[in-house]
Amino acid sequence: MRTSEGSTPFDTEVLIVGGGPVGLALALELGQQGRDCVLVESHPRTGLVPRAKTTNVRTRELMRRWGMADRLAALAPFGTDFPSNVVFATRLAGREIARFQNAFACAPVRDDRFAEHAQWIPQYKVEAALKSRVQESAPHSGLRFATRLLDFSQDDEGVTARLEQVDSGETRTLRARYLVGADGARSTVRERLGVRMEGTSPLSHHRNVVFRAPGLMAAHPQGPAVMYWLLNAEVPCVIAPLDTGDLWTFGYSPRGEDTPVEQLITSALGLQQPIEILSTDEWTAHQLIAQRYREGRVFLAGDACHLHPPFGGHGMNMGVGDAADLGWKLAATLAGWAGPALLDSYETERRQVHRRVVDESVSNHVHRSDRLVQPGVEAEGPEGELARAQVAERVLALKRPEFHSLGVVIGAHYEDSPVLQRETTDQAPLAPRPDYQPNARPGCRAPHLWLAPGTGPGASLYDHFARHGFTLLCTRPDGAAAAGPVLQAAQHLGLPLQLLAPGDARLPELYG
């Protein structure tokens, strides 16, 4: 038990509400920074609900820092070298229209632009990996599942929360320095704060089905892929392999028809394939951002403060980014070396990322499978060939930003922030780019560099950045000698600062 600056005892430093990837990532970041936290989650978070399936490059880089990237890779249901192709076809057993290779940058190859490739893996496996890593490496973190938040109040020193044990109905209070609502789209924390979501809703309604189809992977002619977009007038949809055991997902927009789901899937496959329906999940696409992310000592993260269509695979990943950003800022504040503007920067900075990703996701959502169908696409002869060629041209032009989006994933940058200092000659804001271009301007992700052969521990420049506090990177050979006054000033201020001088001749050009 820690105490506040005064004398009031606290049960923990940070109470996290929500045990999905965002809450678990925040617990992991805080725990590895040596800070206390308690996470509460009302649901068991198990089952086959097809939430996110793409863990992107940036999230995997964070997992590398947390010491769990290899652990997640080992959980890949089809192996990390499974081709991350996205195939567009008339039906699964029909004609191919177009394809994207290495979608989301999942190929397990060494790439100078990033430290970790993306990974196709169901969210429930990501959550299991995060949970085990929290329990293993964050001893100051307490995970309490089957526990729900009823209400909370805050004062100048902290937050008092009232919790309920789901099974027994027993209630208790918990006192924390800060509270973070990572409790999803129907956030109790956001509701208790009276924060509105602003934007457009609903955009569309969808249905996801998890089904078992023994032997399906080998029965169709399209080859291995992480998604199959099936473009036909009867049942436009997306079918994807989910997990071992012949598990698949089937996503479509219901049209009010009474056709049994098994019949719709069979039609989409174009195959007489044994099918077993395991679960059905209805969901709605939104374009919403919270009017504010903070009130006093209470913060919102993940879906609690931004909701957008899943087209592009950004949702879970953006929430994990929220957790990493807020986590180190809370840790710095609790450790006493952060100024008040640091916590203020969380909303200012992250909102810029959220707006861009929401806009990208909505643009991707416009070009859904039912919007890409064209008359004659399944016809025989010259008519069908022409129709398919026209659809392919549209698909390759309109869907590329969805599947090759490094400019969004690692090219995000903060233009406005209370804690960023720029050179007086550096006034022009950066424009978002569809393709990633390394940039060391303040507010950008540090450009990546491989310092040694391979991709193992120590090979990446990022492996040498400080885990706690800041890193002063010297890009020139004579930089280390000139860094003395900066290190002394940081020591005087109580600011944790580590000097890194790799002596690599490529750094000056990469960092400018």
Solvent accessible surface area in square Angstrom, and as a share of the most:
residue,aa,sasa,rsa
1,M,165,0.74
2,R,76,0.28
3,T,84,0.49
4,S,10,0.06
5,E,141,0.63
6,G,41,0.40
7,S,102,0.66
8,T,52,0.30
9,P,76,0.48
10,F,2,0.01
11,D,60,0.31
12,T,3,0.02
13,E,4,0.02
14,V,0,0.00
15,L,1,0.00
16,I,0,0.00
17,V,10,0.06
18,G,4,0.04
19,G,1,0.01
20,G,8,0.08
21,P,8,0.05
22,V,18,0.10
23,G,0,0.00
24,L,3,0.01
25,A,0,0.00
26,L,0,0.00
27,A,0,0.00
28,L,0,0.00
29,E,1,0.01
30,L,0,0.00
31,G,4,0.04
32,Q,44,0.20
33,Q,34,0.15
34,G,27,0.26
35,R,34,0.12
36,D,23,0.12
37,C,2,0.01
38,V,11,0.07
39,L,0,0.00
40,V,1,0.00
41,E,15,0.07
42,S,33,0.21
43,H,117,0.52
44,P,99,0.62
45,R,58,0.21
46,T,103,0.60
47,G,43,0.42
48,L,56,0.28
49,V,54,0.31
50,P,11,0.07
51,R,93,0.34
52,A,27,0.21
53,K,37,0.16
54,T,8,0.05
55,T,0,0.00
56,N,13,0.07
57,V,1,0.01
58,R,83,0.30
59,T,2,0.01
60,R,5,0.02
61,E,8,0.04
62,L,10,0.05
63,M,0,0.00
64,R,33,0.12
65,R,70,0.25
66,W,1,0.00
67,G,45,0.43
68,M,1,0.00
69,A,6,0.04
70,D,112,0.58
71,R,74,0.27
72,L,0,0.00
73,A,25,0.19
74,A,88,0.68
75,L,64,0.32
76,A,14,0.11
77,P,16,0.10
78,F,56,0.23
79,G,33,0.32
80,T,41,0.24
81,D,109,0.57
82,F,39,0.16
83,P,55,0.35
84,S,7,0.05
85,N,18,0.09
86,V,0,0.00
87,V,0,0.00
88,F,0,0.00
89,A,0,0.00
90,T,5,0.03
91,R,42,0.15
92,L,0,0.00
93,A,37,0.29
94,G,27,0.26
95,R,98,0.36
96,E,81,0.36
97,I,18,0.09
98,A,8,0.07
99,R,72,0.26
100,F,12,0.05
101,Q,120,0.54
102,N,60,0.31
103,A,0,0.00
104,F,19,0.08
105,A,12,0.09
106,C,7,0.04
107,A,32,0.25
108,P,63,0.39
109,V,96,0.55
110,R,105,0.38
111,D,28,0.14
112,D,99,0.51
113,R,97,0.35
114,F,8,0.03
115,A,4,0.03
116,E,17,0.08
117,H,27,0.12
118,A,0,0.00
119,Q,4,0.02
120,W,24,0.08
121,I,1,0.01
122,P,3,0.02
123,Q,15,0.07
124,Y,36,0.14
125,K,45,0.19
126,V,1,0.00
127,E,8,0.04
128,A,58,0.45
129,A,2,0.02
130,L,0,0.00
131,K,72,0.31
132,S,42,0.27
133,R,42,0.15
134,V,1,0.00
135,Q,116,0.52
136,E,104,0.47
137,S,29,0.19
138,A,1,0.01
139,P,112,0.70
140,H,82,0.37
141,S,21,0.13
142,G,27,0.26
143,L,37,0.19
144,R,86,0.31
145,F,46,0.19
146,A,28,0.22
147,T,9,0.05
148,R,94,0.34
149,L,11,0.05
150,L,38,0.19
151,D,58,0.30
152,F,30,0.12
153,S,70,0.45
154,Q,63,0.28
155,D,74,0.38
156,D,134,0.69
157,E,54,0.24
158,G,0,0.00
159,V,1,0.01
160,T,50,0.29
161,A,1,0.01
162,R,113,0.41
163,L,1,0.01
164,E,32,0.15
165,Q,70,0.31
166,V,52,0.30
167,D,124,0.64
168,S,79,0.51
169,G,38,0.37
170,E,121,0.54
171,T,68,0.40
172,R,105,0.38
173,T,82,0.48
174,L,1,0.00
175,R,37,0.13
176,A,1,0.01
177,R,23,0.08
178,Y,12,0.04
179,L,0,0.00
180,V,0,0.00
181,G,0,0.00
182,A,11,0.08
183,D,35,0.18
184,G,24,0.23
185,A,38,0.29
186,R,221,0.81
187,S,2,0.01
188,T,38,0.22
189,V,0,0.00
190,R,29,0.11
191,E,116,0.52
192,R,103,0.38
193,L,19,0.09
194,G,51,0.49
195,V,10,0.06
196,R,152,0.55
197,M,38,0.17
198,E,86,0.38
199,G,63,0.60
200,T,69,0.40
201,S,55,0.36
202,P,76,0.48
203,L,50,0.25
204,S,15,0.10
205,H,110,0.49
206,H,12,0.05
207,R,58,0.21
208,N,28,0.14
209,V,0,0.00
210,V,0,0.00
211,F,0,0.00
212,R,80,0.29
213,A,0,0.00
214,P,69,0.44
215,G,43,0.41
216,L,0,0.00
217,M,66,0.30
218,A,96,0.75
219,A,49,0.38
220,H,15,0.06
221,P,93,0.58
222,Q,8,0.04
223,G,30,0.29
224,P,62,0.39
225,A,0,0.00
226,V,1,0.00
227,M,26,0.11
228,Y,0,0.00
229,W,4,0.01
230,L,0,0.00
231,L,0,0.00
232,N,0,0.00
233,A,76,0.59
234,E,103,0.46
235,V,5,0.03
236,P,10,0.06
237,C,1,0.00
238,V,30,0.17
239,I,0,0.00
240,A,2,0.02
241,P,1,0.01
242,L,1,0.00
243,D,13,0.07
244,T,79,0.46
245,G,43,0.42
246,D,58,0.30
247,L,14,0.07
248,W,5,0.02
249,T,7,0.04
250,F,0,0.00
251,G,16,0.16
252,Y,14,0.05
253,S,33,0.22
254,P,43,0.27
255,R,143,0.52
256,G,73,0.70
257,E,64,0.28
258,D,143,0.74
259,T,44,0.26
260,P,76,0.48
261,V,29,0.17
262,E,82,0.37
263,Q,110,0.49
264,L,18,0.09
265,I,0,0.00
266,T,34,0.20
267,S,22,0.14
268,A,0,0.00
269,L,0,0.00
270,G,44,0.42
271,L,40,0.20
272,Q,171,0.76
273,Q,25,0.11
274,P,91,0.57
275,I,37,0.19
276,E,88,0.40
277,I,52,0.27
278,L,58,0.29
279,S,38,0.25
280,T,72,0.42
281,D,47,0.24
282,E,103,0.46
283,W,60,0.21
284,T,41,0.24
285,A,2,0.01
286,H,46,0.21
287,Q,51,0.23
288,L,21,0.11
289,I,13,0.07
290,A,0,0.00
291,Q,49,0.22
292,R,76,0.28
293,Y,0,0.00
294,R,67,0.25
295,E,66,0.29
296,G,45,0.43
297,R,38,0.14
298,V,0,0.00
299,F,0,0.00
300,L,0,0.00
301,A,0,0.00
302,G,1,0.01
303,D,60,0.31
304,A,0,0.00
305,C,0,0.00
306,H,0,0.00
307,L,20,0.10
308,H,24,0.11
309,P,0,0.00
310,P,71,0.45
311,F,29,0.12
312,G,7,0.07
313,G,21,0.21
314,H,8,0.04
315,G,21,0.20
316,M,20,0.09
317,N,10,0.05
318,M,10,0.05
319,G,0,0.00
320,V,0,0.00
321,G,14,0.14
322,D,0,0.00
323,A,0,0.00
324,A,7,0.06
325,D,16,0.08
326,L,0,0.00
327,G,0,0.00
328,W,70,0.25
329,K,2,0.01
330,L,0,0.00
331,A,5,0.04
332,A,1,0.01
333,T,34,0.20
334,L,19,0.09
335,A,55,0.43
336,G,64,0.61
337,W,57,0.20
338,A,26,0.20
339,G,43,0.41
340,P,125,0.79
341,A,36,0.28
342,L,16,0.08
343,L,9,0.04
344,D,74,0.38
345,S,0,0.00
346,Y,0,0.00
347,E,40,0.18
348,T,45,0.26
349,E,8,0.03
350,R,21,0.08
351,R,40,0.15
352,Q,48,0.21
353,V,16,0.09
354,H,0,0.00
355,R,127,0.47
356,R,38,0.14
357,V,8,0.05
358,V,4,0.03
359,D,86,0.44
360,E,42,0.19
361,S,0,0.00
362,V,25,0.14
363,S,57,0.37
364,N,5,0.03
365,H,8,0.04
366,V,65,0.37
367,H,39,0.18
368,R,24,0.09
369,S,11,0.07
370,D,54,0.28
371,R,122,0.44
372,L,0,0.00
373,V,37,0.21
374,Q,39,0.17
375,P,125,0.79
376,G,23,0.23
377,V,5,0.03
378,E,67,0.30
379,A,27,0.21
380,E,122,0.55
381,G,33,0.32
382,P,115,0.72
383,E,113,0.51
384,G,0,0.00
385,E,114,0.51
386,L,108,0.54
387,A,6,0.04
388,R,23,0.09
389,A,60,0.46
390,Q,76,0.34
391,V,0,0.00
392,A,16,0.13
393,E,125,0.56
394,R,91,0.33
395,V,0,0.00
396,L,86,0.43
397,A,72,0.56
398,L,57,0.28
399,K,0,0.00
400,R,100,0.37
401,P,52,0.32
402,E,4,0.02
403,F,0,0.00
404,H,59,0.26
405,S,9,0.05
406,L,22,0.11
407,G,2,0.02
408,V,9,0.05
409,V,25,0.14
410,I,5,0.02
411,G,18,0.17
412,A,29,0.22
413,H,29,0.13
414,Y,38,0.14
415,E,50,0.22
416,D,92,0.47
417,S,17,0.11
418,P,69,0.43
419,V,65,0.37
420,L,53,0.27
421,Q,157,0.70
422,R,49,0.18
423,E,125,0.56
424,T,117,0.68
425,T,131,0.76
426,D,36,0.19
427,Q,128,0.57
428,A,76,0.59
429,P,96,0.61
430,L,46,0.23
431,A,70,0.54
432,P,83,0.52
433,R,129,0.47
434,P,84,0.53
435,D,70,0.36
436,Y,22,0.08
437,Q,106,0.47
438,P,62,0.39
439,N,54,0.28
440,A,40,0.31
441,R,27,0.10
442,P,52,0.33
443,G,14,0.14
444,C,32,0.19
445,R,30,0.11
446,A,34,0.27
447,P,0,0.00
448,H,8,0.03
449,L,15,0.08
450,W,6,0.02
451,L,51,0.25
452,A,40,0.31
453,P,125,0.79
454,G,43,0.41
455,T,65,0.38
456,G,36,0.35
457,P,134,0.84
458,G,31,0.30
459,A,4,0.03
460,S,0,0.00
461,L,0,0.00
462,Y,35,0.13
463,D,36,0.18
464,H,70,0.31
465,F,51,0.21
466,A,19,0.15
467,R,114,0.42
468,H,95,0.42
469,G,27,0.26
470,F,84,0.35
471,T,37,0.22
472,L,46,0.23
473,L,37,0.18
474,C,12,0.07
475,T,28,0.16
476,R,148,0.54
477,P,122,0.77
478,D,85,0.44
479,G,18,0.17
480,A,40,0.31
481,A,95,0.74
482,A,75,0.58
483,A,5,0.04
484,G,25,0.24
485,P,94,0.59
486,V,74,0.42
487,L,52,0.26
488,Q,126,0.56
489,A,51,0.40
490,A,5,0.04
491,Q,147,0.66
492,H,160,0.72
493,L,133,0.66
494,G,48,0.46
495,L,54,0.27
496,P,46,0.29
497,L,43,0.21
498,Q,76,0.34
499,L,64,0.32
500,L,22,0.11
501,A,50,0.39
502,P,43,0.27
503,G,56,0.53
504,D,28,0.14
505,A,97,0.75
506,R,116,0.42
507,L,0,0.00
508,P,47,0.29
509,E,160,0.72
510,L,47,0.23
511,Y,39,0.15
512,G,95,0.92
